[in-house]
Amino acid sequence: MVEIYVKLIMNGRRTFEQVPENLQTAVKNQLDLLGLETTVGG
C-alpha cells in the first residue's frame, strides 16, 4: 500500500494528508528517499 500512495502523491491524485494515519510514516520515509516532500501533489 505504501508504494501505491507514493505513486498517487507523485501523480497529484492524493495529498499526504489523505494517506491513512497508520501509513503516513512509511509513506513519508519513501518520499524522503525519493527526494520529495510530503506536499507533493498538494
PDB file of N, CA, C and O in Angstrom, chain B, residues numbered from 101:
ATOM      1  N   MET B 101       0.816  -1.208   0.000  1.00  0.00           N
ATOM      2  CA  MET B 101       0.000   0.000   0.000  1.00  0.00           C
ATOM      3  C   MET B 101       0.856   1.266   0.000  1.00  0.00           C
ATOM      4  O   MET B 101       0.464   2.283  -0.573  1.00  0.00           O
ATOM      5  N   VAL B 102       2.008   1.204   0.633  1.00  0.00           N
ATOM      6  CA  VAL B 102       2.877   2.382   0.703  1.00  0.00           C
ATOM      7  C   VAL B 102       3.250   2.840  -0.700  1.00  0.00           C
ATOM      8  O   VAL B 102       3.170   4.027  -1.015  1.00  0.00           O
ATOM      9  N   GLU B 103       3.659   1.889  -1.542  1.00  0.00           N
ATOM     10  CA  GLU B 103       4.068   2.234  -2.904  1.00  0.00           C
ATOM     11  C   GLU B 103       2.916   2.862  -3.688  1.00  0.00           C
ATOM     12  O   GLU B 103       3.119   3.782  -4.480  1.00  0.00           O
ATOM     13  N   ILE B 104       1.718   2.355  -3.460  1.00  0.00           N
ATOM     14  CA  ILE B 104       0.550   2.894  -4.156  1.00  0.00           C
ATOM     15  C   ILE B 104       0.332   4.355  -3.763  1.00  0.00           C
ATOM     16  O   ILE B 104       0.133   5.212  -4.624  1.00  0.00           O
ATOM     17  N   TYR B 105       0.372   4.632  -2.464  1.00  0.00           N
ATOM     18  CA  TYR B 105       0.163   6.009  -2.023  1.00  0.00           C
ATOM     19  C   TYR B 105       1.279   6.928  -2.500  1.00  0.00           C
ATOM     20  O   TYR B 105       1.021   8.079  -2.854  1.00  0.00           O
ATOM     21  N   VAL B 106       2.507   6.440  -2.513  1.00  0.00           N
ATOM     22  CA  VAL B 106       3.620   7.257  -3.018  1.00  0.00           C
ATOM     23  C   VAL B 106       3.364   7.624  -4.479  1.00  0.00           C
ATOM     24  O   VAL B 106       3.537   8.779  -4.866  1.00  0.00           O
ATOM     25  N   LYS B 107       2.957   6.659  -5.285  1.00  0.00           N
ATOM     26  CA  LYS B 107       2.681   6.936  -6.703  1.00  0.00           C
ATOM     27  C   LYS B 107       1.502   7.879  -6.870  1.00  0.00           C
ATOM     28  O   LYS B 107       1.533   8.763  -7.727  1.00  0.00           O
ATOM     29  N   LEU B 108       0.463   7.703  -6.060  1.00  0.00           N
ATOM     30  CA  LEU B 108      -0.684   8.612  -6.133  1.00  0.00           C
ATOM     31  C   LEU B 108      -0.277  10.041  -5.789  1.00  0.00           C
ATOM     32  O   LEU B 108      -0.724  10.988  -6.435  1.00  0.00           O
ATOM     33  N   ILE B 109       0.562  10.198  -4.783  1.00  0.00           N
ATOM     34  CA  ILE B 109       1.042  11.531  -4.396  1.00  0.00           C
ATOM     35  C   ILE B 109       1.900  12.114  -5.509  1.00  0.00           C
ATOM     36  O   ILE B 109       1.753  13.284  -5.862  1.00  0.00           O
ATOM     37  N   MET B 110       2.798  11.300  -6.063  1.00  0.00           N
ATOM     38  CA  MET B 110       3.664  11.778  -7.131  1.00  0.00           C
ATOM     39  C   MET B 110       2.867  12.226  -8.353  1.00  0.00           C
ATOM     40  O   MET B 110       3.266  13.160  -9.048  1.00  0.00           O
ATOM     41  N   ASN B 111       1.756  11.569  -8.611  1.00  0.00           N
ATOM     42  CA  ASN B 111       0.928  11.903  -9.770  1.00  0.00           C
ATOM     43  C   ASN B 111      -0.139  12.950  -9.464  1.00  0.00           C
ATOM     44  O   ASN B 111      -0.959  13.278 -10.321  1.00  0.00           O
ATOM     45  N   GLY B 112      -0.125  13.468  -8.245  1.00  0.00           N
ATOM     46  CA  GLY B 112      -1.049  14.537  -7.886  1.00  0.00           C
ATOM     47  C   GLY B 112      -2.480  14.072  -7.653  1.00  0.00           C
ATOM     48  O   GLY B 112      -3.402  14.888  -7.640  1.00  0.00           O
ATOM     49  N   ARG B 113      -2.675  12.777  -7.469  1.00  0.00           N
ATOM     50  CA  ARG B 113      -4.024  12.257  -7.276  1.00  0.00           C
ATOM     51  C   ARG B 113      -4.405  12.171  -5.796  1.00  0.00           C
ATOM     52  O   ARG B 113      -5.581  12.024  -5.464  1.00  0.00           O
ATOM     53  N   ARG B 114      -3.420  12.262  -4.918  1.00  0.00           N
ATOM     54  CA  ARG B 114      -3.653  12.293  -3.476  1.00  0.00           C
ATOM     55  C   ARG B 114      -2.661  13.281  -2.863  1.00  0.00           C
ATOM     56  O   ARG B 114      -1.615  13.577  -3.440  1.00  0.00           O
ATOM     57  N   THR B 115      -3.013  13.776  -1.688  1.00  0.00           N
ATOM     58  CA  THR B 115      -2.075  14.586  -0.919  1.00  0.00           C
ATOM     59  C   THR B 115      -1.612  13.747   0.265  1.00  0.00           C
ATOM     60  O   THR B 115      -2.234  12.738   0.598  1.00  0.00           O
ATOM     61  N   PHE B 116      -0.535  14.159   0.889  1.00  0.00           N
ATOM     62  CA  PHE B 116      -0.025  13.418   2.040  1.00  0.00           C
ATOM     63  C   PHE B 116      -1.067  13.349   3.143  1.00  0.00           C
ATOM     64  O   PHE B 116      -1.158  12.349   3.856  1.00  0.00           O
ATOM     65  N   GLU B 117      -1.851  14.404   3.285  1.00  0.00           N
ATOM     66  CA  GLU B 117      -2.879  14.442   4.319  1.00  0.00           C
ATOM     67  C   GLU B 117      -3.957  13.384   4.095  1.00  0.00           C
ATOM     68  O   GLU B 117      -4.658  13.011   5.035  1.00  0.00           O
ATOM     69  N   GLN B 118      -4.097  12.902   2.871  1.00  0.00           N
ATOM     70  CA  GLN B 118      -5.097  11.886   2.554  1.00  0.00           C
ATOM     71  C   GLN B 118      -4.607  10.465   2.809  1.00  0.00           C
ATOM     72  O   GLN B 118      -5.380   9.513   2.707  1.00  0.00           O
ATOM     73  N   VAL B 119      -3.333  10.321   3.137  1.00  0.00           N
ATOM     74  CA  VAL B 119      -2.778   8.997   3.439  1.00  0.00           C
ATOM     75  C   VAL B 119      -3.284   8.570   4.812  1.00  0.00           C
ATOM     76  O   VAL B 119      -3.256   9.368   5.749  1.00  0.00           O
ATOM     77  N   PRO B 120      -3.746   7.329   4.952  1.00  0.00           N
ATOM     78  CA  PRO B 120      -4.185   6.856   6.274  1.00  0.00           C
ATOM     79  C   PRO B 120      -3.072   7.023   7.306  1.00  0.00           C
ATOM     80  O   PRO B 120      -1.895   6.815   7.014  1.00  0.00           O
ATOM     81  N   GLU B 121      -3.469   7.397   8.500  1.00  0.00           N
ATOM     82  CA  GLU B 121      -2.509   7.705   9.563  1.00  0.00           C
ATOM     83  C   GLU B 121      -1.516   6.577   9.814  1.00  0.00           C
ATOM     84  O   GLU B 121      -0.340   6.832  10.075  1.00  0.00           O
ATOM     85  N   ASN B 122      -1.980   5.337   9.735  1.00  0.00           N
ATOM     86  CA  ASN B 122      -1.088   4.207  10.019  1.00  0.00           C
ATOM     87  C   ASN B 122      -0.040   3.997   8.936  1.00  0.00           C
ATOM     88  O   ASN B 122       0.905   3.237   9.148  1.00  0.00           O
ATOM     89  N   LEU B 123      -0.175   4.646   7.779  1.00  0.00           N
ATOM     90  CA  LEU B 123       0.800   4.507   6.692  1.00  0.00           C
ATOM     91  C   LEU B 123       1.653   5.758   6.495  1.00  0.00           C
ATOM     92  O   LEU B 123       2.613   5.734   5.724  1.00  0.00           O
ATOM     93  N   GLN B 124       1.316   6.841   7.177  1.00  0.00           N
ATOM     94  CA  GLN B 124       1.988   8.110   6.917  1.00  0.00           C
ATOM     95  C   GLN B 124       3.490   8.070   7.144  1.00  0.00           C
ATOM     96  O   GLN B 124       4.241   8.651   6.361  1.00  0.00           O
ATOM     97  N   THR B 125       3.945   7.401   8.194  1.00  0.00           N
ATOM     98  CA  THR B 125       5.384   7.351   8.466  1.00  0.00           C
ATOM     99  C   THR B 125       6.121   6.653   7.339  1.00  0.00           C
ATOM    100  O   THR B 125       7.146   7.146   6.867  1.00  0.00           O
ATOM    101  N   ALA B 126       5.609   5.510   6.902  1.00  0.00           N
ATOM    102  CA  ALA B 126       6.259   4.756   5.835  1.00  0.00           C
ATOM    103  C   ALA B 126       6.227   5.525   4.516  1.00  0.00           C
ATOM    104  O   ALA B 126       7.207   5.530   3.771  1.00  0.00           O
ATOM    105  N   VAL B 127       5.102   6.172   4.233  1.00  0.00           N
ATOM    106  CA  VAL B 127       4.991   6.956   3.000  1.00  0.00           C
ATOM    107  C   VAL B 127       5.951   8.142   3.048  1.00  0.00           C
ATOM    108  O   VAL B 127       6.621   8.441   2.060  1.00  0.00           O
ATOM    109  N   LYS B 128       6.016   8.813   4.191  1.00  0.00           N
ATOM    110  CA  LYS B 128       6.942   9.948   4.330  1.00  0.00           C
ATOM    111  C   LYS B 128       8.380   9.495   4.128  1.00  0.00           C
ATOM    112  O   LYS B 128       9.150  10.171   3.445  1.00  0.00           O
ATOM    113  N   ASN B 129       8.752   8.362   4.711  1.00  0.00           N
ATOM    114  CA  ASN B 129      10.109   7.843   4.549  1.00  0.00           C
ATOM    115  C   ASN B 129      10.416   7.560   3.085  1.00  0.00           C
ATOM    116  O   ASN B 129      11.507   7.869   2.608  1.00  0.00           O
ATOM    117  N   GLN B 130       9.464   6.978   2.376  1.00  0.00           N
ATOM    118  CA  GLN B 130       9.667   6.663   0.960  1.00  0.00           C
ATOM    119  C   GLN B 130       9.796   7.938   0.129  1.00  0.00           C
ATOM    120  O   GLN B 130      10.640   8.021  -0.763  1.00  0.00           O
ATOM    121  N   LEU B 131       8.957   8.929   0.426  1.00  0.00           N
ATOM    122  CA  LEU B 131       9.058  10.205  -0.282  1.00  0.00           C
ATOM    123  C   LEU B 131      10.399  10.872  -0.016  1.00  0.00           C
ATOM    124  O   LEU B 131      10.999  11.456  -0.918  1.00  0.00           O
ATOM    125  N   ASP B 132      10.868  10.785   1.230  1.00  0.00           N
ATOM    126  CA  ASP B 132      12.184  11.341   1.577  1.00  0.00           C
ATOM    127  C   ASP B 132      13.291  10.663   0.779  1.00  0.00           C
ATOM    128  O   ASP B 132      14.200  11.330   0.286  1.00  0.00           O
ATOM    129  N   LEU B 133      13.219   9.359   0.653  1.00  0.00           N
ATOM    130  CA  LEU B 133      14.219   8.619  -0.114  1.00  0.00           C
ATOM    131  C   LEU B 133      14.249   9.049  -1.581  1.00  0.00           C
ATOM    132  O   LEU B 133      15.297   9.037  -2.226  1.00  0.00           O
ATOM    133  N   LEU B 134      13.090   9.425  -2.084  1.00  0.00           N
ATOM    134  CA  LEU B 134      12.982   9.859  -3.480  1.00  0.00           C
ATOM    135  C   LEU B 134      13.303  11.350  -3.639  1.00  0.00           C
ATOM    136  O   LEU B 134      13.293  11.878  -4.751  1.00  0.00           O
ATOM    137  N   GLY B 135      13.583  12.014  -2.530  1.00  0.00           N
ATOM    138  CA  GLY B 135      13.900  13.437  -2.578  1.00  0.00           C
ATOM    139  C   GLY B 135      12.669  14.315  -2.750  1.00  0.00           C
ATOM    140  O   GLY B 135      12.766  15.447  -3.223  1.00  0.00           O
ATOM    141  N   LEU B 136      11.516  13.790  -2.366  1.00  0.00           N
ATOM    142  CA  LEU B 136      10.267  14.540  -2.488  1.00  0.00           C
ATOM    143  C   LEU B 136       9.777  14.943  -1.113  1.00  0.00           C
ATOM    144  O   LEU B 136      10.122  14.330  -0.102  1.00  0.00           O
ATOM    145  N   GLU B 137       8.961  15.990  -1.097  1.00  0.00           N
ATOM    146  CA  GLU B 137       8.395  16.458   0.167  1.00  0.00           C
ATOM    147  C   GLU B 137       6.989  15.901   0.324  1.00  0.00           C
ATOM    148  O   GLU B 137       6.399  15.406  -0.636  1.00  0.00           O
ATOM    149  N   THR B 138       6.463  15.981   1.515  1.00  0.00           N
ATOM    150  CA  THR B 138       5.114  15.470   1.773  1.00  0.00           C
ATOM    151  C   THR B 138       4.047  16.365   1.172  1.00  0.00           C
ATOM    152  O   THR B 138       2.863  16.032   1.227  1.00  0.00           O
ATOM    153  N   THR B 139       4.444  17.501   0.595  1.00  0.00           N
ATOM    154  CA  THR B 139       3.465  18.394  -0.021  1.00  0.00           C
ATOM    155  C   THR B 139       3.341  18.159  -1.513  1.00  0.00           C
ATOM    156  O   THR B 139       2.620  18.895  -2.187  1.00  0.00           O
ATOM    157  N   VAL B 140       4.021  17.156  -2.051  1.00  0.00           N
ATOM    158  CA  VAL B 140       3.963  16.855  -3.479  1.00  0.00           C
ATOM    159  C   VAL B 140       2.530  16.579  -3.876  1.00  0.00           C
ATOM    160  O   VAL B 140       1.839  15.807  -3.210  1.00  0.00           O
ATOM    161  N   GLY B 141       2.077  17.194  -4.944  1.00  0.00           N
ATOM    162  CA  GLY B 141       0.723  16.963  -5.440  1.00  0.00           C
ATOM    163  C   GLY B 141      -0.343  17.726  -4.701  1.00  0.00           C
ATOM    164  O   GLY B 141      -1.521  17.630  -5.046  1.00  0.00           O
ATOM    165  N   GLY B 142       0.042  18.487  -3.687  1.00  0.00           N
ATOM    166  CA  GLY B 142      -0.967  19.172  -2.899  1.00  0.00           C
ATOM    167  C   GLY B 142      -0.957  20.640  -3.057  1.00  0.00           C
ATOM    168  O   GLY B 142      -1.765  21.333  -2.440  1.00  0.00           O
TER     169      GLY B 142
END
